[in-house]
Amino acid sequence: MKDTSKETTLIHAGRNPHANHGIVNPPVYHCSTVLFPTLDALEESDRNPLEGIHYGRMGTPTSFAFEEAVAALEGGYRAVNTASGLAAIATGLMAFTKAGDHILVTDSAYGPTRRFCKETLAPYGVEVEFFDPAVGAGIEALLRPNTSVVFLESPGSLTFEVQDVPAITAAAKRVGATVMIDNTWATPLFFRPLEHGVDVSIHSATKYIVGHADAMLGVLVCRDEASWTAVKKAATRSGTTGGPDDLFLGLRGLRTLAVRLKQHQESALALAGWLAARPEVRRVLHPARPDFPGHALWKRDFGGSSGLFSIVIDPVPRAALAAMLDHLELFGMGYSWGGFESLILPTRPAAMRSATRWTDPGIVLRLHAGLESPDDLIRDLEHGFRRMRAAL
Ligand SMILES: *Cc1c(COP(=O)(O)O)cnc(C)c1O
């Protein structure tokens, strides 16, 4: 399916109905033990347990179908699934680091990514250095002979800084560092990191790929056989592989990803436009808006924008913020995003920066535009702002 569009790939990748009685979706294999009929067959499988069906943790037709579909979408060699997005990040970092290495991690990375680097990798002897997401080609000055990994996330969590991925990968290649990116926000539909020199593209499939807030799943798409083997070994050695029903939900979610994302994109832009005109809102942090600092890079490299963005509102007392957030009827308050439902979350980016400083005194609210009617969502927010003002 080399020449098909992404939308078509989404529908057909990882499916082979006629190998399965003509049934449209692949079966879900629940598996721990795999039986070998002969000593020869057992020994043959032992020689390369990374391939074929060897033991539940090593992969099943269900996980292979999911991995095949995501790898096809991103144009990767092959993919490796994990039990969550964070497990994918941890697996990728473990695959390419050892004691004595130095790694560079964007200052805008997802909070638990930072924590894994600082609280797990650093005590194991990996030197972790955070860098300004706006560094671009300037990353050159930070690279060392022992820099093994450059970890990107673009747009960044909470504040959506867009990174100059091609400039960073070009510099990283010169010292032989592996470049990884957390591509969760864009999904394989809106950004294809491997085409910009990235070695391993990581997704929290929990978000848009599963898409219904009912499973946790991660996936790493690898550029070539060497990077795939390293990641596959790290995942199977540490046992971070996903469960069969969650993999099935990931595969099912992929089929509707394009139509869902179209609506998430449209609704988020409608909300962002309305919010930008509100007197309470100081700034809208959305890469697809021309006034956003990372907009030019986003426009150059991305094929669209998803439903997640932030706003900065004027500082208000906590009680006024609670008056707004506590009584929203459509927006839920909680972690994660990428499901069919709208979400809002107060965040504190200042607490998650070390190479840069977040100095805006306003309150940062992260919004996820779900699949409700945008007019209804706007009305919910309008009522929220009214309650906030009344509480001042
Ligand atoms: C949610 C999230 C993760 C972690 O994924 P889980 O599936 O929740 O473990 C990683 N990166 C980003 C950008 C996320 O938003």
The ligand as an SDF file (V2000), in Angstrom:
LIG
                    3D

 15 15  0  0  0  0  0  0  0  0999 V2000
   -0.2260   11.5070   28.0880 C   0  0  0  0  0  0  0  0  0  0  0  0
    1.0950   11.7460   27.4750 C   0  0  0  0  0  0  0  0  0  0  0  0
    2.1200   10.8080   27.5930 C   0  0  0  0  0  0  0  0  0  0  0  0
    1.9880    9.5840   28.4380 C   0  0  0  0  0  0  0  0  0  0  0  0
    1.1000    8.6690   27.9320 O   0  0  0  0  0  0  0  0  0  0  0  0
    0.3310    7.6100   28.8730 P   0  0  0  0  0  0  0  0  0  0  0  0
   -0.2840    6.7200   27.8740 O   0  0  0  0  0  0  0  0  0  0  0  0
   -0.6050    8.4000   29.7050 O   0  0  0  0  0  0  0  0  0  0  0  0
    1.3920    6.9330   29.6910 O   0  0  0  0  0  0  0  0  0  0  0  0
    3.2890   11.0650   26.9370 C   0  0  0  0  0  0  0  0  0  0  0  0
    3.4760   12.1780   26.2130 N   0  0  0  0  0  0  0  0  0  0  0  0
    2.5290   13.1060   26.0860 C   0  0  0  0  0  0  0  0  0  0  0  0
    2.7970   14.3210   25.2660 C   0  0  0  0  0  0  0  0  0  0  0  0
    1.3070   12.9320   26.7160 C   0  0  0  0  0  0  0  0  0  0  0  0
    0.3770   13.8850   26.6130 O   0  0  0  0  0  0  0  0  0  0  0  0
  1  2  1  0
  2  3  1  0
  2 14  2  0
  3  4  1  0
  3 10  2  0
  4  5  1  0
  5  6  1  0
  6  7  2  0
  6  8  1  0
  6  9  1  0
 10 11  1  0
 11 12  2  0
 12 13  1  0
 12 14  1  0
 14 15  1  0
M  END
$$$$
